[in-house]
Amino acid sequence: MTTYIASAMGEGSAEKVKQYIRACLVISAVYIASVSALLLSSPGPLIRIFTNEPETVKLTTTLLTIEGFGFVFDIAQIMAVAVLKGIGQEVEGTKFYIFSIFGWGVPIAYLLAFICKFGAVGLYCGITCGFIMMNFLCLRVLKSVDFGSQIAKINERILYLSTTGEELKTIEMRSMKNIEENN
């Protein structure tokens, strides 16, 4: 998805970007609905494929049920970050991920699992809270993006990086030159 959106941004087509985002939403919705339905409707039979140990089946059935709900937020945040990367907002996406998972989700998971004594259930719920925060932050940015000005910024960056000259302007360009020289 990131590649298609980035390509449309490079072409300067805000309409194509929006079409790809809509396609991403449809594909994600179908995938989320399918997997969540499976996890919510059949957690016991799914885990019994791997084990019949009663304590493991009981705990894992609960965890798969939580994942059935949390999966929505997990996949949604993956798609939101893909869109952010595609529109040139990869730095924001990375910052949001670090904060949402490590600054928000992990502390909540720790609190629920070890302080509140919910164990593995607390871990799953805490990380799901991180995914929810990630979605909130990404959607705030996506709602405020002016695709026209973002396209202009990307085109400026492309022009800057593609100008001739001795200076190799990105790490990738320097790496490619080193590989060419060594071959």
N, C-alpha and C positions, 0 to 999 in steps of 0.2 A: 504494500500500500504506500509506504514511504516513497518508493521510487516513482510510482505513477504521479503522486501529488507533487513531488519535487520537479518532475519533468514538466508537468502542467504549469508550475510556478515559473520555471525557466522559460517556457513558451510565452509567458505573460497572459495566460488564460485563466482568469478567476472563475469563469463558468465551468471549465473542465475540472478545476480544483474542487468546486462544490459538487460536481457530479461524482467525482471519485470519493469524496467524503460520504455522500449519500450511499454509494455502492458499498463502502466500508461498513456503514451502519446496518445495511440490509444483511450483508454476509455475516457480520458479527451477531446480529439478532438471531439469525437462523442457527448459527453454531452454538450460541449461548443457550437458546431454548432447547436444542437437542440434548446437549450435555447436561444441563441442569435438570431436565425432565428425567433423564436416565439416573442421575445421582439421587434425585429426590424420590423417585418411584421404586428404585431397586438397590438401595445401598447394601442390604444384607446379602442378596444373591451375588452381587459384584464381589464382595470381600470373600465369600465362600469359594470363589474360584481359586483363591490363594491359601485359605486356611479355614478350618472348622473349629479352631480353639475358641471356646465360648467367650472368654474375657476379651480376646482380640476382636472377635466379631462384634461384640457389644460396643466397644470403644470406637472401632473403625466405622461402624454403621452410623454412630453419632457424628463422627468427623466428616464422613461423606455427605451426610445431610446438611451440615454447616457449609461444606464446600459447594453443595448444590445452590445455596443462596449466595455465597461469596464469589462463586464463579462469575456471576454477572459483573461484579465490580472488578474482578481480576482481568477479565478479557476486555472490558470497557477501558480500563486504564492502559492496557497494552495498545489498543487501537488509538486512544487519545494521544499517547506519546508518539505513535507512528505518524499521526497527522501533524503534530508539533514539529517533528523532525522534517517532514516533507515541506512545511511552509517556512523552514529556516529558523525555527524557534527551539533548536535542539538543546541549547544551553539551559533554557528555562525548564524544558522537560527533564533534564538531568538533575537540576536543582530540586525540582518538585519530587522526583523519585527519591533522592537521598533524604529529603525532609520527611516525606510521607511514610516511607518504609522504616528508615532508621531513627528518625526524630519523633515519629508519631506511632506507627504500628508496633515496632519492637518494644518501646516502653509500655504501651498498653498491653501487649501480649505478656510481657514480664509481670506486670501488675496482676493481670487476670490469672495467669498460670501459677505464679509462685506466691504472691502476697494473698490473693483471694482464694488460692488453692483449687483452681478449676483445672489444673494440669493441661493436657493436650488440647482440651476444648478451649481453654483460655488462650493458648497460643494461636489456634486457628481464628478465634474471634478477634484477637488483637491485630493480627496481620490483615484480616478483612477490614478492620478499621483503617489501616494504612492504605488499602486499596480505595476505600471510600474517599479518604482525604485526597488521594492522588487524582481521582476523578473530579472532585470539586475544584481543585487548583487548575487542572488542565482545561476544564470547561470554562472557567473564568477567563482564561487567556483566549481560548478559541472564540468565545462570544465577542471579545473586544478586538479581534484582529481585523484590520483594514487590509483586505487582500490586495488592493491596488497599490498601497504604499509598501506592503511587504514584497510584492513582485518587483517594485522599483528598487528596493534594497538588494534583493537577490540579483537582479540584473547588474547593479553597480558592482557587486562582489564578483560576479562572473567576468565582467569587463576588466576589473582590476587584476584578477588572477590570470586572465588570458592575454594580458598585454605582453609584448615581447620585451626582453631585457635580460640582463645577466642574473638579476636577483630571483631566486627561487622562493616564491612567496608562501608556500605551504609545506608542511612536513611531508605530505604525500609526494609533492613535486621533487623535493630533495631526495626522498627515498627512491623514486623512480630513476632519478639521474644516477644515484649510487649504484643501482642494479645494472643500469645500462653500461656504466663505466667498468664494472666488474666482469661483464660478459664479453 
